[in-house]
Amino acid sequence: MTLRRVDQAGRVNIPSELCDTFGIKKDDLVEITRTNEHILIKKYQPEFVCAITGKITDNGKTIGNSFISEEGIKMILNFIDEKK
């Protein structure tokens, strides 16, 4: 657990190790939501951002909780072929 102070403007710094873990970089957008007991912060991902390429597109498939573009699917298939 990490403790941080809230400044006068209501801001809290996110520890760099958490930013690294979750891929949050300077100027990235984050979503802030709440439950009855918690404040939740997560990196903002537009609906159709490919989990493989990071590109925004509407050509692809949702697999589990991830959207994968056609380009990303091709990259995965090429990777698998190379490992055979």
C-alpha positions as a Markdown table, in Angstrom:
| # | Residue | x | y | z |
|---|---|---|---|---|
| 1 | Met | 0.0 | 0.0 | 0.0 |
| 2 | Thr | 1.2 | 3.5 | -0.8 |
| 3 | Leu | 0.0 | 6.6 | 0.9 |
| 4 | Arg | -0.2 | 10.0 | -0.8 |
| 5 | Arg | -1.4 | 13.4 | 0.4 |
| 6 | Val | -4.2 | 15.2 | -1.3 |
| 7 | Asp | -3.2 | 18.8 | -2.2 |
| 8 | Gln | -5.3 | 22.0 | -1.8 |
| 9 | Ala | -6.7 | 21.5 | -5.3 |
| 10 | Gly | -7.8 | 17.9 | -4.6 |
| 11 | Arg | -5.0 | 16.4 | -6.6 |
| 12 | Val | -3.2 | 13.1 | -5.8 |
| 13 | Asn | 0.0 | 11.9 | -7.5 |
| 14 | Ile | -0.1 | 8.4 | -8.8 |
| 15 | Pro | 3.1 | 6.5 | -7.9 |
| 16 | Ser | 5.4 | 6.0 | -10.9 |
| 17 | Glu | 5.5 | 2.3 | -10.4 |
| 18 | Leu | 1.7 | 2.1 | -10.7 |
| 19 | Cys | 1.9 | 4.2 | -13.9 |
| 20 | Asp | 4.5 | 1.9 | -15.3 |
| 21 | Thr | 2.5 | -1.2 | -14.4 |
| 22 | Phe | -0.7 | 0.1 | -16.0 |
| 23 | Gly | 0.9 | 1.9 | -19.0 |
| 24 | Ile | -0.1 | 5.4 | -17.9 |
| 25 | Lys | 2.1 | 8.1 | -19.3 |
| 26 | Lys | 2.3 | 11.9 | -19.1 |
| 27 | Asp | -0.8 | 13.5 | -20.7 |
| 28 | Asp | -2.7 | 10.2 | -20.9 |
| 29 | Leu | -6.4 | 10.4 | -20.0 |
| 30 | Val | -7.6 | 8.4 | -17.0 |
| 31 | Glu | -11.2 | 7.5 | -16.1 |
| 32 | Ile | -12.2 | 8.3 | -12.5 |
| 33 | Thr | -15.3 | 6.5 | -11.2 |
| 34 | Arg | -16.5 | 5.5 | -7.8 |
| 35 | Thr | -18.3 | 2.9 | -5.9 |
| 36 | Asn | -19.9 | 3.4 | -2.5 |
| 37 | Glu | -16.6 | 2.8 | -0.8 |
| 38 | His | -13.8 | 3.4 | -3.4 |
| 39 | Ile | -12.5 | 5.8 | -6.0 |
| 40 | Leu | -11.4 | 3.9 | -9.1 |
| 41 | Ile | -8.8 | 5.3 | -11.5 |
| 42 | Lys | -7.9 | 3.5 | -14.8 |
| 43 | Lys | -6.2 | 4.4 | -18.0 |
| 44 | Tyr | -8.8 | 5.6 | -20.5 |
| 45 | Gln | -9.1 | 3.4 | -23.6 |
| 46 | Pro | -11.5 | 4.4 | -26.4 |
| 47 | Glu | -13.9 | 1.6 | -27.2 |
| 48 | Phe | -12.1 | 0.4 | -30.3 |
| 49 | Val | -8.4 | 0.5 | -29.4 |
| 50 | Cys | -6.6 | -2.6 | -30.4 |
| 51 | Ala | -5.0 | -4.4 | -27.4 |
| 52 | Ile | -2.1 | -5.5 | -29.7 |
| 53 | Thr | -1.3 | -2.5 | -31.9 |
| 54 | Gly | -2.7 | 0.3 | -29.8 |
| 55 | Lys | -4.4 | 1.8 | -32.9 |
| 56 | Ile | -8.0 | 3.0 | -33.0 |
| 57 | Thr | -10.1 | 1.2 | -35.6 |
| 58 | Asp | -13.6 | -0.3 | -35.9 |
| 59 | Asn | -12.3 | -3.4 | -37.9 |
| 60 | Gly | -11.7 | -6.2 | -35.5 |
| 61 | Lys | -13.2 | -8.5 | -32.9 |
| 62 | Thr | -13.8 | -8.4 | -29.2 |
| 63 | Ile | -12.2 | -11.4 | -27.6 |
| 64 | Gly | -12.9 | -11.7 | -23.9 |
| 65 | Asn | -12.5 | -8.2 | -22.5 |
| 66 | Ser | -10.1 | -7.1 | -25.3 |
| 67 | Phe | -10.7 | -5.6 | -28.7 |
| 68 | Ile | -8.2 | -6.8 | -31.3 |
| 69 | Ser | -8.0 | -5.2 | -34.8 |
| 70 | Glu | -7.6 | -7.2 | -38.0 |
| 71 | Glu | -4.0 | -6.0 | -38.1 |
| 72 | Gly | -3.5 | -7.2 | -34.5 |
| 73 | Ile | -5.0 | -10.6 | -35.4 |
| 74 | Lys | -2.6 | -10.9 | -38.3 |
| 75 | Met | 0.3 | -10.0 | -36.0 |
| 76 | Ile | -0.7 | -12.8 | -33.6 |
| 77 | Leu | -1.1 | -15.3 | -36.3 |
| 78 | Asn | 2.3 | -14.4 | -37.8 |
| 79 | Phe | 3.9 | -14.7 | -34.3 |
| 80 | Ile | 2.3 | -18.2 | -33.9 |
| 81 | Asp | 3.6 | -19.2 | -37.3 |
| 82 | Glu | 7.1 | -18.1 | -36.5 |
| 83 | Lys | 7.1 | -20.2 | -33.3 |
| 84 | Lys | 6.2 | -23.4 | -35.2 |
